[in-house]
Amino acid sequence: MGLAKVLRNQRDQQHLLLSSDRNQGAAVPKGTSQLESISEQRIYSGASWAYSDDPEIIHDVTGWPSIDPTLRDEVQIPTQVDLGTGNWGYMVPRNHDPIRWFKLLLLNHHDAQEDVRNSQYLGRARRQLEMLPEYAGDGVVDLIARFLKEVWDHTLQDIRREITNIDTLPLKVAVTVPAIWPPYARERLKEAARRAGIEDRRRIGETKLILVEEPEAAALSTLYERRNHPDIEVGETFIVCDCGGGTVDIISYEVTSMEPFQVKEAVKGDGKLCGAFLVDSAFEDWMKLKSGLKFGKVEANEFRLFMNNEWEHTMKRTFSGAETQDTFVIRPPARVFSMLKKFKGTTDSFPVPKHTVEFFFSKTFTGIRTLISEQIALIREKYRGGPKNILLVGGLGGSPYLYNQLNGQHQNVLQPRRAWSAVARGAVIAVLKGASDSIPTLPSVVSRVSRFSYGVELGCPIDGVLNPPLDRSVDRCYTNPDGREMVYRMFWYLKQNEPVDNREPVEYVFYKYIRTPENLRNVELYIMTSDAESPPVRRDHTDSVQTLCTINYDIHVPWTDLSQVWDPMGRVHRRMDNLRLMMKFEGEPKWSLRVGNDTIEQEVNVQYRG
């Protein structure tokens, strides 16, 4: 998850920009605007910030509270909360059993893959939450808000070490989200950020909160770090694979311009819930069920300490697969050994075969390899050639084993040095570009590829050209106020795989019949989505067409200015023409409305389903 903010000083028009992602945060100390971002991810979180007048300096937030002084300079903290003590991040002792992986609980049960739904990590988090009545209902939103508030408060405290007048600067904050997350989960994340106080009104004005997709943020950060590399050329394509704790997101870009530095999404991105949690789950299952050790005698807090010391901070991070030894030694708790070994005094260490360690990574590696292979196939089909490079970012993206395996297959894999912080830093760049397009050295994404089809159900005259033809056994018909017989059909104003220019909104023009002046207020419009390659022409109430959200809006036009229409029953209706629904993407769809010839876009109220 990431967060970014912009601050303005009304006296000297200074701004501060901040951004954060699942791994870390950054900041820039001088300039006319301030932006910041926070990224709260499944395993680790972080924050970053910067000034728009000095955009080439992005600072990582450090100094996180910790019971271990050696960890205070880390740019990331564990995404964990001890529900008993209230401690969070590095303040949780390693032998405690905090709640983790709770961000994945924002997803509805049916939207998670079966192996993820049945994961012991996710199940444990769900049970921990259900045991506390204060987290009933949408309690996971409150829990994430609790964690985000701690991250937010520390981020502001860290910035104050360099900027004493931060309270006089308005903020623009970006929170990063997995690209594969459905809109309702993104909205829940934004609600958690609001409850954390990020949007609280300050004396200087409102704080604007936006979402930035994690792979896009990672791409922006990586491009920024490599902006002066001579091997970057217009027309080349590259893949960014963001390997996090829960999700692995993959996205591809084509370089369209060097000055300004611009890229566009090349083909539709993808993602899977196949992150590092599968590696941890495989290790834990093997230890408890297949190693022959008696972990049933070990308390949860003791096993947690073992996981941290012997796996999370050691073998998991350093294993490369290129080691020459056949086994790796770990030191489990003494009580897991048999009485015979205890009698012989051989209870200090336990060998884990190398092929078993490779097995721990196998399910995650298979998912990542599949995502990359499918993305390369799409690029070859469109560009008649493969990507120049594959960039691994994110916490798991720094794994030596993952790099060696993928590079052995593709020979063009890169592992940026700051892979862990890429998402947080990239969110800062996204906010910087949003605050000012006049910074040519900063990369920007000018076009995306739609992952879904977006549309509405509307009436079409039955005497018009219909494809497929009218079939009264399946079609639903009605009579318009003007007397014409109509049939309901889907109109997809944006289809899957179509490009979306970030600078121009997608527009849907429609009209509305209105019976009374009161009906000018709180008008409803339903937006549908489909993930089918060829979205259906009928709303068939199957999984191929789903209601994304309800949009409520007001029509600010005098009642007497609307044209009159008499229906066959002699009742008077008014018709409002030239209603324009505008949709843009900022980590999530953003809607606004234009009424008639008005050039001002009015805000609408959006309620997501799910």
PyMOL commands that set and color helices and strands:
alter all, ss='L'
color gray80, all
select helices_A, chain A and resi 69-71+102-106+109-111+114-117+120-130+133-135+139-160+166-168+183-195+214-225+276-289+295-297+300-318+334-336+339-344+354-383+396-398+400-410+422-435+517-520+559-561
alter helices_A, ss='H'
color red, helices_A
select strands_A, chain A and resi 3-9+14-20+34-40+44-46+48-51+59-60+77-78+80-81+99-100+172-177+208-213+237-243+248-257+262-265+270-272+327-330+350-353+389-393+413-414+444-449+453-461+477-479+485-494+499-501+506-514+523-530+546-553+563-566+572-585+589-595+602-603+605-608
alter strands_A, ss='S'
color yellow, strands_A
deselect
rebuild
show_as cartoon
